[in-house]
């Protein structure tokens, strides 16, 4: 599916998605997943189409409506993928080869406590993605409910202290997502104003920049797939404005 009326696959999302797909392809022990904070659920649907069985969890009712719409459109059955409302309390500890948290922990005031609780659910692996570089924290971050951005060494330390061993750390999408950051910053005025952090976070899961017209109908994924390979040589350098990390649970 190239497009749904309620969700468009933005460039930064697509770079993150294809890095995660690559990490999973390199880790054949992973067969099942839970996507915590799944938002519109497009990543979870793609994983289901690739044979992974899993669950998507989100506390935004609007996001779950979109997620189930994408799932239905792609004819994915409930045995392969389900979406449920809630948070960590919904994690099934018996079917988590990997827990995925994309753009989640920056929305949580006490990120360390969240990660400790996630660690207790006993996943074999975990994947985290976060916005990078504190110096780039701006009005857009505030409007979508971010408490912070992360420096590389601070994130490594946080994961170590909460019981996760890093398997692979990628500073992904450079230089392309750094350019999209400037576009997002310029378009921050199109993000709906919300008073509470909770509401900002709920809104952030489905294209917080509200665009209209043909731009949202364009399928840019084939192009991003090419640019993803162009960006790969930079993954080990600390240049990007986004990090994605594959970890395994410490024994």
Sine and cosine of phi, psi and omega as CSV:
sin_phi,cos_phi,sin_psi,cos_psi,sin_omega,cos_omega
0.00,0.00,0.81,-0.58,-0.05,-1.00
-1.00,0.08,-0.39,0.92,-0.12,-0.99
-0.26,-0.97,0.55,-0.84,0.22,-0.98
-0.82,-0.57,0.45,-0.90,-0.05,-1.00
-0.84,0.54,-0.47,0.88,-0.12,-0.99
-0.97,-0.24,-0.03,1.00,-0.06,-1.00
-0.50,-0.86,0.78,-0.63,0.14,-0.99
-0.87,-0.50,0.57,-0.82,-0.08,-1.00
-1.00,0.08,0.99,-0.15,-0.06,-1.00
-0.95,0.30,0.39,-0.92,-0.07,-1.00
-0.83,0.56,-0.73,0.68,-0.05,-1.00
-0.88,0.47,-0.66,0.75,0.06,-1.00
-0.86,0.51,-0.69,0.72,-0.07,-1.00
-0.93,0.38,-0.64,0.77,0.08,-1.00
-0.88,0.48,-0.68,0.73,0.03,-1.00
-0.89,0.46,-0.72,0.70,-0.02,-1.00
-0.84,0.55,-0.73,0.68,-0.09,-1.00
-0.97,0.26,-0.43,0.90,0.16,-0.99
-0.93,0.36,-0.64,0.77,0.03,-1.00
-0.92,0.39,-0.68,0.73,0.04,-1.00
-0.86,0.51,-0.62,0.79,0.03,-1.00
-0.91,0.41,-0.70,0.71,0.02,-1.00
-0.87,0.49,-0.68,0.73,-0.01,-1.00
-0.93,0.38,-0.63,0.78,0.02,-1.00
-0.89,0.45,-0.48,0.88,0.02,-1.00
-1.00,0.07,0.02,1.00,-0.04,-1.00
-0.79,-0.62,0.97,0.22,-0.13,-0.99
-0.90,0.43,-0.27,0.96,0.03,-1.00
-0.93,0.37,-0.29,0.96,-0.04,-1.00
-1.00,0.08,0.86,-0.51,0.03,-1.00
-0.84,-0.54,-0.45,0.90,-0.05,-1.00
-0.81,-0.58,0.42,-0.91,-0.07,-1.00
-0.52,-0.85,0.38,-0.93,0.26,-0.96
-0.76,-0.65,0.81,-0.59,0.01,-1.00
-0.98,-0.18,0.97,-0.23,-0.03,-1.00
-1.00,0.02,0.83,-0.56,-0.12,-0.99
0.97,0.24,0.74,0.67,-0.17,-0.99
-0.95,0.30,-0.23,0.97,0.00,-1.00
0.86,0.51,-0.77,-0.64,-0.05,-1.00
-0.95,0.31,-0.13,0.99,0.15,-0.99
0.98,0.21,0.18,0.98,-0.05,-1.00
-0.92,0.39,-0.62,0.79,0.05,-1.00
-0.90,0.45,-0.72,0.70,0.00,-1.00
-0.87,0.50,-0.64,0.77,0.03,-1.00
-0.91,0.42,-0.64,0.76,0.04,-1.00
-0.89,0.45,-0.67,0.74,0.03,-1.00
-0.89,0.45,-0.66,0.75,0.02,-1.00
-0.89,0.46,-0.65,0.76,0.03,-1.00
-0.90,0.43,-0.43,0.90,0.00,-1.00
-1.00,-0.02,0.11,0.99,0.12,-0.99
0.97,-0.23,-0.10,1.00,0.07,-1.00
-0.97,0.22,0.59,-0.80,0.09,-1.00
-0.97,-0.24,0.66,-0.75,-0.07,-1.00
-0.18,-0.98,-0.13,-0.99,-0.03,-1.00
-0.71,-0.71,0.64,-0.76,0.15,-0.99
-0.94,-0.34,0.73,-0.68,-0.04,-1.00
-0.84,-0.54,0.72,-0.69,0.09,-1.00
-0.43,-0.90,0.49,-0.87,0.00,-1.00
-0.99,-0.15,0.13,0.99,0.08,-1.00
-0.99,-0.16,0.89,-0.45,0.02,-1.00
-0.89,0.45,-0.61,0.79,0.01,-1.00
-0.90,0.44,-0.67,0.74,0.02,-1.00
-0.88,0.48,-0.65,0.76,-0.04,-1.00
-0.94,0.35,-0.51,0.86,0.11,-0.99
-0.88,0.47,-0.71,0.70,0.02,-1.00
-0.91,0.42,-0.69,0.73,-0.01,-1.00
-0.86,0.50,-0.71,0.70,0.00,-1.00
-0.94,0.35,-0.48,0.88,0.08,-1.00
-0.92,0.39,-0.69,0.72,0.04,-1.00
-0.90,0.44,-0.70,0.72,0.02,-1.00
-0.85,0.53,-0.72,0.70,0.00,-1.00
-0.91,0.42,-0.67,0.74,0.00,-1.00
-0.88,0.48,-0.58,0.81,-0.02,-1.00
-1.00,0.02,0.03,1.00,0.06,-1.00
0.85,0.52,0.72,0.69,0.05,-1.00
-1.00,-0.07,0.78,-0.62,-0.08,-1.00
-1.00,0.06,0.24,-0.97,-0.09,-1.00
-0.92,0.38,-0.41,0.91,0.04,-1.00
-0.94,0.35,-0.47,0.88,-0.02,-1.00
-1.00,0.06,-0.59,0.81,-0.10,-0.99
-0.41,-0.91,0.71,-0.70,0.14,-0.99
-0.76,-0.65,0.49,-0.87,0.10,-0.99
-0.90,-0.43,0.72,-0.70,-0.01,-1.00
-0.72,-0.69,0.44,-0.90,-0.01,-1.00
-1.00,0.00,0.72,-0.70,0.06,-1.00
0.60,-0.80,-0.43,-0.90,-0.02,-1.00
-0.69,-0.72,-0.60,-0.80,-0.06,-1.00
-0.86,0.51,-0.46,0.89,-0.02,-1.00
-0.89,0.46,-0.28,0.96,-0.01,-1.00
-1.00,0.00,-0.05,1.00,-0.01,-1.00
-0.91,0.41,0.77,-0.63,0.10,-0.99
-1.00,-0.01,0.94,-0.33,-0.11,-0.99
-0.93,0.37,-0.16,0.99,-0.04,-1.00
-0.99,-0.11,-0.09,1.00,-0.02,-1.00
-0.68,-0.73,0.75,0.66,0.00,-1.00
-0.82,-0.57,0.98,0.18,0.19,-0.98
-0.89,0.45,-0.60,0.80,0.04,-1.00
-0.59,-0.81,0.67,-0.74,0.17,-0.98
-0.96,-0.26,0.79,-0.62,-0.02,-1.00
-0.95,-0.32,0.78,-0.62,0.06,-1.00
-0.77,-0.63,1.00,-0.02,-0.02,-1.00
-1.00,-0.06,0.87,-0.49,0.06,-1.00
0.82,0.57,0.75,0.66,-0.05,-1.00
-0.91,-0.41,-0.80,0.60,-0.23,-0.97
-0.94,0.35,-0.34,0.94,0.08,-1.00
-0.95,0.32,-0.25,0.97,0.04,-1.00
-1.00,0.03,-0.08,1.00,-0.12,-0.99
-0.95,-0.31,0.81,-0.59,-0.08,-1.00
-0.87,0.50,-0.75,0.66,0.03,-1.00
-0.97,-0.25,0.99,0.15,-0.06,-1.00
-0.91,0.41,-0.55,0.84,0.00,-1.00
-0.91,0.42,-0.69,0.72,0.03,-1.00
-0.89,0.47,-0.66,0.75,0.04,-1.00
-0.86,0.51,-0.72,0.70,-0.04,-1.00
-0.93,0.37,-0.58,0.81,0.07,-1.00
-0.90,0.44,-0.65,0.76,0.03,-1.00
-0.93,0.38,-0.63,0.78,0.04,-1.00
-0.90,0.44,-0.66,0.75,0.02,-1.00
-0.85,0.53,-0.57,0.82,-0.02,-1.00
-0.95,0.33,-0.28,0.96,0.05,-1.00
-0.98,0.20,-0.08,1.00,0.19,-0.98
0.93,0.36,0.70,0.71,0.10,-0.99
-0.96,0.27,0.51,-0.86,0.09,-1.00
-0.95,0.33,-0.67,0.75,-0.02,-1.00
-0.73,-0.68,0.27,-0.96,0.12,-0.99
-0.57,-0.82,0.56,-0.83,0.10,-0.99
-0.85,-0.53,0.79,-0.62,0.03,-1.00
-0.83,-0.55,0.66,-0.75,0.21,-0.98
-0.80,-0.59,0.60,-0.80,-0.06,-1.00
-0.57,-0.83,0.40,-0.92,0.17,-0.98
-0.96,0.28,0.61,-0.79,-0.13,-0.99
-0.96,-0.28,0.39,-0.92,0.17,-0.99
0.96,0.28,0.96,-0.28,-0.01,-1.00
-0.86,0.52,-0.55,0.84,-0.06,-1.00
-0.91,0.43,-0.28,0.96,-0.01,-1.00
-0.99,-0.14,0.09,1.00,0.06,-1.00
-0.90,0.43,0.80,-0.61,-0.09,-1.00
-0.58,-0.82,-0.22,-0.98,-0.08,-1.00
-0.89,0.45,-0.56,0.83,0.04,-1.00
-0.88,0.47,-0.70,0.71,0.04,-1.00
-0.84,0.54,-0.71,0.71,0.00,-1.00
-0.88,0.47,-0.67,0.74,-0.09,-1.00
-0.95,0.32,-0.38,0.93,0.04,-1.00
-0.98,-0.20,0.18,0.98,0.16,-0.99
1.00,0.04,0.43,0.90,0.04,-1.00
-1.00,0.10,0.67,-0.74,0.17,-0.99
-1.00,0.05,-0.43,0.91,-0.15,-0.99
-0.25,-0.97,0.23,-0.97,0.35,-0.94
-0.93,-0.38,0.17,-0.99,-0.12,-0.99
-0.86,-0.50,0.66,-0.75,0.24,-0.97
-1.00,0.06,0.50,-0.87,-0.10,-0.99
-0.83,0.55,-0.79,0.62,-0.06,-1.00
-0.92,0.40,-0.55,0.84,0.05,-1.00
-0.92,0.40,-0.64,0.77,0.02,-1.00
-0.93,0.37,-0.67,0.74,0.05,-1.00
-0.86,0.51,-0.70,0.72,0.01,-1.00
-0.90,0.44,-0.69,0.72,0.00,-1.00
-0.87,0.49,-0.71,0.70,0.00,-1.00
-0.91,0.41,-0.64,0.77,0.04,-1.00
-0.89,0.46,-0.69,0.72,-0.05,-1.00
-0.94,0.33,-0.33,0.95,-0.02,-1.00
-0.97,-0.26,0.20,0.98,0.17,-0.98
1.00,-0.09,0.41,0.91,0.01,-1.00
-0.87,-0.49,0.71,-0.70,0.05,-1.00
-0.97,-0.23,0.81,-0.59,-0.07,-1.00
-0.97,0.26,0.80,-0.60,0.09,-1.00
-1.00,-0.06,-0.69,0.73,0.01,-1.00
-0.46,-0.89,0.72,-0.70,-0.01,-1.00
-0.85,-0.52,0.86,-0.51,-0.01,-1.00
-0.87,-0.50,0.76,-0.65,0.20,-0.98
-1.00,-0.08,1.00,-0.01,-0.37,-0.93
-1.00,-0.06,0.43,-0.90,0.21,-0.98
0.99,0.16,0.07,1.00,-0.01,-1.00
-0.95,0.32,0.64,-0.77,0.03,1.00
-1.00,-0.05,0.05,1.00,-0.23,-0.97
-0.93,0.37,-0.68,0.73,-0.04,-1.00
-0.97,0.25,-0.31,0.95,0.13,-0.99
-0.92,0.39,-0.57,0.82,0.06,-1.00
-0.93,0.36,-0.67,0.74,0.00,-1.00
-0.91,0.41,-0.46,0.89,0.07,-1.00
-0.88,0.48,-0.66,0.75,0.01,-1.00
-0.91,0.41,-0.59,0.81,0.05,-1.00
-0.92,0.40,-0.71,0.70,0.03,-1.00
-0.87,0.50,-0.67,0.74,0.00,-1.00
-0.87,0.50,-0.67,0.74,0.00,-1.00
-0.93,0.36,-0.45,0.89,-0.06,-1.00
-0.97,-0.23,0.26,0.97,-0.03,-1.00
-0.84,0.54,-0.45,0.89,0.00,-1.00
-0.91,0.41,-0.31,0.95,0.02,-1.00
-1.00,0.09,-0.08,1.00,0.05,-1.00
-0.99,0.15,0.77,-0.64,-0.04,-1.00
-0.88,0.48,0.70,-0.72,0.03,-1.00
-0.96,0.27,0.78,-0.62,0.06,-1.00
-0.75,-0.67,0.64,-0.77,-0.06,-1.00
-0.97,0.24,-0.65,0.76,-0.12,-0.99
-0.99,-0.12,0.52,-0.85,0.09,-1.00
-0.86,0.50,-0.65,0.76,-0.02,-1.00
-0.86,0.51,-0.72,0.69,-0.02,-1.00
-0.93,0.37,-0.61,0.80,0.05,-1.00
-0.88,0.47,-0.66,0.75,0.01,-1.00
-0.91,0.42,-0.69,0.72,0.03,-1.00
-0.86,0.51,-0.65,0.76,-0.03,-1.00
-0.95,0.32,-0.43,0.90,-0.12,-0.99
-0.95,0.31,-0.29,0.96,-0.09,-1.00
-0.97,0.24,-0.23,0.97,-0.02,-1.00
-0.75,-0.66,0.99,0.13,0.09,-1.00
0.75,0.66,0.97,0.22,-0.02,-1.00
-0.87,0.49,-0.47,0.88,0.11,-0.99
-1.00,0.09,0.93,-0.37,-0.08,-1.00
-0.99,0.10,0.96,-0.28,0.00,-1.00
-0.95,-0.33,0.44,-0.90,0.05,-1.00
-0.81,-0.58,0.32,-0.95,0.11,-0.99
1.00,-0.07,-0.26,-0.97,-0.16,-0.99
-0.93,0.36,-0.38,0.93,-0.05,-1.00
-0.86,0.50,-0.56,0.83,-0.01,-1.00
-0.98,0.19,-0.18,0.98,-0.01,-1.00
-0.99,-0.12,-0.13,0.99,0.00,-1.00
-0.96,0.27,0.70,-0.71,0.08,-1.00
-1.00,-0.09,0.99,-0.13,-0.06,-1.00
-1.00,-0.07,0.05,1.00,-0.07,-1.00
-0.87,0.48,-0.67,0.74,0.04,-1.00
-0.85,0.53,-0.64,0.77,0.04,-1.00
-0.92,0.39,-0.70,0.71,-0.02,-1.00
-0.89,0.45,-0.56,0.83,0.06,-1.00
-0.85,0.52,-0.65,0.76,0.04,-1.00
-0.92,0.39,-0.72,0.69,-0.02,-1.00
-0.92,0.40,-0.48,0.88,0.07,-1.00
-0.85,0.53,-0.69,0.72,0.01,-1.00
-0.93,0.36,-0.56,0.83,0.08,-1.00
-0.89,0.45,-0.59,0.81,-0.07,-1.00
-0.98,0.18,-0.32,0.95,-0.13,-0.99
-0.82,0.57,-0.64,0.77,-0.01,-1.00
-0.88,0.48,-0.31,0.95,-0.04,-1.00
-1.00,-0.06,-0.06,1.00,-0.12,-0.99
-0.86,0.51,-0.51,0.86,-0.04,-1.00
-1.00,0.07,-0.07,1.00,0.00,-1.00
-0.99,-0.16,0.53,-0.85,-0.05,-1.00
-1.00,0.00,0.92,0.38,-0.10,-1.00
-0.90,-0.44,-0.42,0.91,-0.16,-0.99
-0.99,0.15,0.26,-0.97,0.09,-1.00
-1.00,-0.09,0.25,0.97,0.05,-1.00
-0.56,-0.83,0.61,-0.79,0.07,-1.00
-0.89,-0.46,0.59,-0.81,0.20,-0.98
-0.73,-0.68,0.74,-0.68,-0.16,-0.99
-0.76,-0.65,0.78,-0.63,0.16,-0.99
-0.99,-0.16,0.81,-0.59,0.00,-1.00
-0.81,-0.59,0.31,-0.95,0.24,-0.97
-0.84,-0.54,0.45,-0.89,-0.03,-1.00
-0.93,0.37,0.76,-0.65,0.08,-1.00
-0.92,0.40,0.58,-0.81,0.01,-1.00
-0.99,0.10,0.00,0.00,0.00,0.00
